[in-house]
Structure formats: C-alpha cells, structure tokens
Amino acid sequence: MLSSPKHASAHDTLRERIRSAQTITPDLLSDVLDASCVRLPCLNRSGIVAERIARLRQSSAWGDLCLMLINVELPGWTLRRLVYDDGEWHCALSYQPNLPV
C-alpha cells in the first residue's frame, strides 16, 4: 500500500514541506502525525495520549512531543544519542541501548 504512486507522492510532498519549513506549525505537525503514526489512532481512543499531545503542542514542546511519539510508536526503542552539531539536531535510536557508540 505504501508503495503506490499516490502514497509515494503524498510522502514526497510531506517530506519537501518538512525540509523547507522554517518552523514547526500545528498544520505541519498534524500532517506528519497523520502520515506516520499508525498506532496513534488506536491509543487516542482512551484520550490520555491525545491529551498529552495537545498539551505538548500547546506549549510548543516539539522535542518532548517527538520523544513521546517515539515511545508510543516504537515500543522497546530508546533514545541513544541526541546531538546538536553545526546548526542541526541529530538523533540516534536503538533497540539495543547497551551497544557501544
């Protein structure tokens, strides 16, 4: 399903929007969540996850929101490394966090 031209085009368009964005906007964030978070709709039924997302969005806590989504969408994965280098953030995730760098 993701390999269909329609999905590829939508993902390419979203990727370009992300790449060219000067700042995160609520609309851009919503589009990213809709396109990439497959477990989120099921978890939102309880309302707890939706509340946390709304609270983090409202306070523009983008980093915390991303880490929460990683926790929700990739259970068992952990943040291994987060580095700000030459004006860009670089993130490394690991399923086996005790491996050497």
HELIX and SHEET records of a PDB file:
HELIX    1   1 PRO A    5  SER A   20  1                                  16    
HELIX    2   2 PRO A   26  SER A   36  1                                  11    
HELIX    3   3 LEU A   40  ASN A   44  1                                   5    
HELIX    4   4 ILE A   48  GLN A   58  1                                  11    
HELIX    5   5 TRP A   62  GLU A   73  1                                  12    
SHEET    1   A 2 THR A  78  ASP A  85  0                                        
SHEET    2   A 2 GLU A  88  SER A  94 -1                                        
END                                                                             
